[in-house]
């Protein structure tokens, strides 16, 4: 069995290259040169995003396989491109590897990356590989493009705009809790448990839904993907210090799996919906006059969309209107924060 010391940096790069087969016609020079060379298309604007993931902070190798990790790290970056209404086409990867990392693990990691590249039609065109003293480190840089006049950003929402979200937020966070649970041996592997853990381990970025929105004539005013929690990500759309929002508890989407497992385990499904992260759903605002058209548009999508609230002119206030009509303030800080000790593992 080969190991990192015997393979060396360049032997490892050659091994990676042999496992990657997805090609983009846009990429003229990929892995193996000083830079990747690619072409751009007229009438488009270029998008670029990067994400760093550190073992024990973003992922735990006890709960995720190497192949799943490969798929997930690319999916998370694809979601950033989708959040702006774009389409990805090229990615770069940098790895920090402890010397003890098994080559078999890396082969499986790249199998997962290749599966994701095929699914999203992306070429992994290069990157860097370095030694890491303790933990595995992965950084992805992704490039995409969008129509020049149809790029969605986090800013632009106005009072009265409607707030919508795709899918069912909270599933991924509960899935992570189930994976980490010390009682997981006593938790039956039901279809609901499988659904929730799958939503965490193998998320689906909403590329098709983003394209539907980008091609439509609907007046979207802002958009973001839900990576750090619904409430926390909503605060980014409510231009900090200028806008607020009201969310309607009765309109928040809930998956059957989330409701069933929360009831069984005595958890609050609402807490997961509001503050759970890594769902990679699209959260966006829309002019009120266009809200009725959105459901018709999403008949063409695989994912449902829910109207969950409205942007207000109350600076910094996120209000939850309960099913009984009562109102309470939600703390914008709920959700994931790197420097407050609530790391995901």
MIZAMAR-102472 format. One line per 10 residues: number of its first residue (from 1); their letters; for each residue y, z, x of C-alpha. Coordinates in nm, 3 decimals, always signed. Each point is the difference from the previous one (the first is absolute). Layout:
BEGIN
NUM) A) Y Z X; ...
! end
This chain:
BEGIN
1) XXXXXXXXXX) +0.000 +0.000 +0.000; +0.336 -0.106 +0.142; +0.270 +0.262 +0.055; +0.376 -0.024 +0.053; -0.019 +0.080 +0.371; -0.242 -0.287 +0.067; +0.178 -0.249 -0.225; +0.350 +0.071 +0.126; +0.318 -0.104 -0.178; -0.052 -0.376 +0.027
11) XXXXXXXXXX) -0.367 +0.011 -0.084; +0.090 +0.197 -0.311; +0.265 -0.256 -0.098; -0.254 -0.282 +0.037; -0.243 +0.197 -0.215; +0.265 +0.046 -0.270; +0.093 -0.368 +0.010; -0.360 -0.104 -0.059; -0.007 +0.203 -0.321; +0.316 -0.142 -0.155
21) XXXXXXXXXX) -0.035 -0.335 -0.173; +0.280 -0.013 -0.259; +0.260 -0.255 +0.106; +0.344 -0.084 -0.134; +0.136 -0.353 +0.041; +0.333 +0.166 +0.076; -0.129 +0.162 +0.322; +0.003 -0.236 +0.298; -0.097 +0.254 +0.268; -0.177 +0.325 -0.083
31) XXXXXXXXXX) -0.203 +0.261 +0.189; -0.012 -0.044 +0.376; +0.355 -0.099 +0.097; +0.316 +0.196 +0.074; +0.136 -0.065 -0.348; -0.121 -0.137 -0.330; +0.162 -0.332 -0.093; +0.051 -0.089 -0.365; +0.210 -0.221 -0.224; +0.216 +0.092 -0.298
41) XXXXXXXXXX) +0.048 -0.189 -0.325; +0.329 -0.131 -0.130; +0.145 +0.167 -0.307; -0.154 +0.336 +0.087; +0.123 +0.324 +0.148; -0.217 +0.185 +0.251; -0.132 +0.352 -0.056; -0.132 +0.235 +0.268; -0.144 +0.350 -0.030; -0.186 +0.240 +0.225
51) XXXXXXXXXX) -0.211 +0.311 -0.062; -0.148 +0.248 +0.244; -0.310 +0.203 -0.086; -0.123 +0.296 +0.201; -0.344 +0.160 -0.027; +0.013 +0.347 -0.161; +0.343 -0.080 -0.149; -0.065 -0.313 -0.207; -0.377 -0.015 -0.002; -0.308 +0.207 +0.076
61) XXXXXXXXXX) -0.301 -0.181 +0.145; -0.223 +0.248 -0.183; +0.104 -0.145 -0.336; +0.057 -0.369 +0.073; -0.221 -0.256 +0.172; +0.126 -0.227 +0.276; -0.024 -0.310 -0.223; +0.185 +0.174 -0.283; +0.268 +0.111 +0.244; +0.045 -0.359 +0.120
71) XXXXXXXXXX) +0.043 -0.125 -0.355; +0.231 +0.283 -0.098; +0.245 -0.022 +0.290; +0.060 -0.367 -0.070; +0.018 +0.052 -0.377; +0.271 +0.264 +0.043; +0.213 -0.247 +0.195; -0.064 -0.281 -0.246; +0.131 +0.234 -0.269; +0.337 +0.022 +0.180
81) XXXXXXXXXX) +0.031 -0.378 -0.012; -0.101 -0.003 -0.368; +0.266 +0.263 -0.078; +0.267 -0.252 +0.095; -0.154 -0.285 -0.196; -0.139 -0.168 +0.310; -0.318 -0.152 +0.133; -0.150 +0.105 +0.338; -0.132 -0.250 +0.252; -0.019 +0.163 +0.346
91) XXXXXXXXXX) -0.076 +0.345 +0.141; -0.004 +0.164 +0.342; -0.197 +0.313 +0.089; +0.042 +0.259 +0.273; -0.274 +0.252 +0.068; +0.004 +0.326 +0.192; -0.364 +0.079 +0.079; -0.154 +0.319 +0.137; -0.246 -0.093 +0.274; -0.283 +0.153 -0.204
101) XXXXXXXXXX) +0.049 -0.248 -0.287; -0.335 -0.176 -0.062; +0.017 -0.379 +0.027; -0.215 -0.015 -0.315; +0.279 +0.181 -0.185; +0.252 -0.257 +0.121; -0.228 -0.288 -0.102; -0.015 +0.146 -0.352; +0.376 +0.059 -0.002; +0.058 -0.367 +0.079
111) XXXXXXXXXX) -0.255 -0.104 -0.263; +0.215 +0.186 -0.253; +0.318 -0.159 +0.134; -0.157 -0.347 -0.020; -0.110 +0.062 -0.361; +0.359 +0.093 -0.089; +0.139 -0.300 +0.190; -0.222 -0.232 -0.201; +0.095 +0.166 -0.329; +0.374 -0.027 +0.065
121) XXXXXXXXXX) -0.008 -0.322 +0.209; +0.153 +0.160 +0.307; -0.059 -0.081 +0.364; -0.022 +0.297 +0.235; +0.187 -0.170 +0.282; +0.013 +0.256 +0.279; +0.123 +0.346 +0.094; -0.074 +0.253 +0.271; -0.279 +0.239 +0.099; +0.064 +0.317 +0.200
131) XXXXXXXXXX) -0.174 +0.327 +0.086; +0.075 +0.307 -0.212; -0.066 +0.352 +0.134; -0.146 +0.146 -0.319; +0.042 -0.174 -0.336; -0.042 -0.354 -0.128; +0.335 -0.167 -0.064; +0.048 -0.321 -0.198; +0.324 -0.191 -0.047; +0.026 -0.313 -0.213
141) XXXXXXXXXX) +0.296 -0.235 -0.001; -0.010 -0.252 -0.285; +0.207 -0.309 -0.074; +0.052 -0.160 -0.337; +0.242 -0.220 -0.186; +0.174 -0.013 -0.336; +0.209 -0.247 -0.190; +0.352 +0.020 +0.135; +0.155 +0.100 -0.333; -0.287 +0.223 -0.118
151) XXXXXXXXXX) -0.036 +0.296 +0.235; -0.031 +0.342 -0.162; +0.146 +0.303 +0.177; +0.027 +0.373 -0.068; +0.368 -0.024 -0.090; +0.152 -0.165 -0.305; -0.107 +0.217 -0.293; +0.266 +0.086 -0.258; +0.019 +0.261 -0.279; -0.193 -0.124 -0.303
161) XXXXXXXXXX) -0.254 -0.199 +0.204; -0.361 +0.059 -0.103; -0.252 +0.150 +0.245; -0.347 -0.153 +0.015; -0.314 +0.052 +0.204; -0.320 -0.195 +0.043; -0.347 +0.153 -0.023; -0.074 +0.371 -0.016; +0.173 +0.215 +0.265; -0.175 +0.317 +0.110
171) XXXXXXXXXX) -0.349 -0.144 +0.035; +0.012 -0.032 +0.378; +0.125 +0.354 +0.058; -0.271 +0.149 -0.220; -0.254 -0.222 +0.175; +0.109 +0.148 +0.333; -0.036 +0.353 -0.135; -0.352 -0.077 -0.116; -0.088 -0.141 +0.344; +0.136 +0.312 +0.171
181) XXXXXXXXXX) -0.142 +0.251 -0.246; -0.231 +0.263 +0.143; -0.177 -0.015 -0.335; -0.062 -0.375 +0.016; -0.377 +0.049 +0.027; +0.011 +0.158 -0.345; +0.217 -0.279 -0.146; -0.219 -0.260 -0.167; +0.057 -0.352 +0.129; +0.106 -0.132 -0.341
191) XXXXXXXXXX) +0.179 -0.329 -0.068; +0.326 +0.197 -0.023; -0.046 +0.161 +0.341; -0.091 -0.338 +0.150; +0.310 -0.158 -0.157; +0.236 +0.266 +0.135; -0.141 +0.011 +0.352; -0.006 -0.381 +0.010; +0.368 -0.009 -0.099; +0.074 +0.219 +0.301
201) XXXXXXXXXX) -0.228 -0.164 +0.254; +0.052 -0.363 -0.103; +0.336 -0.040 -0.175; +0.107 -0.332 -0.150; +0.357 -0.105 +0.084; +0.161 -0.168 -0.301; +0.063 -0.341 +0.156; -0.085 -0.203 -0.310; +0.219 +0.219 -0.217; +0.288 -0.028 +0.248
211) XXXXXXXXXX) -0.031 -0.380 -0.005; +0.009 +0.001 -0.381; +0.321 +0.198 +0.010; +0.151 -0.218 +0.274; -0.077 -0.322 -0.188; +0.131 +0.133 -0.330; +0.357 -0.006 -0.122; -0.003 +0.370 -0.079; +0.297 +0.190 +0.137; -0.157 +0.252 +0.234
221) XXXXXXXXXX) +0.260 +0.221 +0.160; -0.212 +0.193 +0.255; -0.360 +0.051 +0.110; -0.214 +0.213 +0.232; -0.370 +0.068 +0.046; -0.133 +0.346 -0.082; -0.121 +0.132 +0.335; +0.150 +0.350 +0.013; -0.017 +0.097 -0.369; +0.157 -0.127 -0.322
231) XXXXXXXXXX) +0.292 +0.245 -0.015; +0.080 -0.015 +0.371; -0.006 -0.380 +0.005; +0.206 -0.015 -0.319; +0.277 +0.193 +0.176; +0.027 -0.292 +0.245; +0.078 -0.231 -0.292; +0.257 +0.240 -0.139; +0.242 -0.069 +0.285; +0.014 +0.356 +0.139
241) XXXXXXXXXX) +0.301 +0.191 -0.128; +0.097 -0.268 -0.252; -0.268 -0.031 -0.269; -0.269 +0.200 -0.175; -0.286 -0.069 -0.238; -0.186 +0.129 -0.300; -0.378 -0.040 -0.017; -0.191 +0.021 -0.327; -0.318 +0.204 +0.038; -0.162 -0.171 -0.299
251) XXXXXXXXXX) +0.047 -0.341 +0.166; -0.143 +0.086 +0.342; -0.323 -0.198 +0.050; -0.318 +0.197 +0.056; -0.335 -0.138 +0.100; -0.303 +0.122 -0.189; -0.147 +0.110 +0.332; +0.303 +0.214 +0.087; +0.007 +0.168 -0.341; -0.373 +0.065 -0.002
261) XXXXXXXXXX) -0.026 +0.150 +0.350; +0.320 +0.207 -0.035; -0.130 +0.148 -0.324; -0.336 +0.076 +0.158; +0.148 +0.156 +0.316; +0.293 +0.180 -0.165; +0.265 -0.209 +0.177; +0.332 -0.120 -0.141; -0.016 -0.377 -0.049; +0.379 -0.006 -0.031
271) XXXXXXXXXX) +0.044 +0.143 +0.350; -0.212 -0.279 +0.147; +0.183 -0.270 -0.193; +0.343 +0.123 +0.106; -0.063 +0.097 +0.361; -0.322 -0.170 +0.114; +0.043 -0.265 +0.270; -0.175 -0.304 +0.143; -0.048 -0.176 -0.334; +0.196 -0.307 +0.120
281) XXXXXXXXXX) +0.106 -0.079 -0.354; +0.328 -0.181 -0.064; +0.284 +0.215 -0.133; +0.298 -0.204 -0.118; +0.310 -0.005 -0.218; +0.086 -0.269 -0.250; +0.289 -0.085 -0.231; -0.059 +0.152 -0.343; +0.026 -0.337 -0.174; -0.296 -0.130 +0.203
291) XXXXXXXXXX) -0.232 +0.295 -0.061; -0.169 -0.162 -0.301; -0.090 -0.307 +0.207; -0.184 +0.191 +0.271; -0.317 +0.066 -0.200; -0.034 -0.368 -0.082; +0.040 -0.088 +0.368; -0.267 +0.252 +0.101; -0.258 -0.151 -0.232; -0.057 -0.231 +0.299
301) XXXXXXXXXX) -0.058 +0.295 +0.237; -0.309 +0.204 +0.075; +0.202 +0.321 -0.003; +0.184 +0.161 -0.295; +0.367 +0.089 +0.013; +0.164 +0.300 -0.171; +0.360 +0.070 -0.094; +0.038 +0.363 +0.107; +0.371 +0.080 +0.000; +0.362 -0.094 +0.038
311) XXXXXXXXXX) +0.260 +0.014 +0.276; +0.289 +0.237 -0.075; +0.345 +0.067 +0.143; -0.083 +0.364 +0.085; +0.009 +0.006 +0.383; -0.322 +0.122 +0.157; -0.156 +0.131 -0.322; -0.355 -0.104 -0.084; -0.083 +0.136 -0.346; -0.340 +0.013 -0.165
321) XXXXXXXXXX) +0.010 -0.016 -0.378; -0.312 +0.172 -0.127; -0.214 -0.112 -0.289; +0.153 +0.284 -0.205; +0.354 -0.120 +0.073; +0.078 +0.269 +0.257; +0.160 -0.098 +0.329; -0.035 +0.131 +0.354; +0.134 -0.097 +0.340; -0.243 -0.144 +0.251
331) XXXXXXXXXX) +0.050 +0.069 +0.368; +0.058 -0.331 +0.181; -0.174 +0.146 +0.305; -0.345 +0.010 -0.166; -0.234 -0.244 +0.171; -0.092 -0.079 +0.359; +0.229 +0.093 +0.288; -0.102 -0.029 +0.367; +0.203 +0.295 +0.121; -0.068 +0.257 -0.272
341) XXXXX) -0.363 +0.071 +0.077; -0.160 -0.184 -0.297; -0.183 -0.254 +0.210; -0.271 -0.215 -0.151; -0.337 +0.018 +0.170
! end
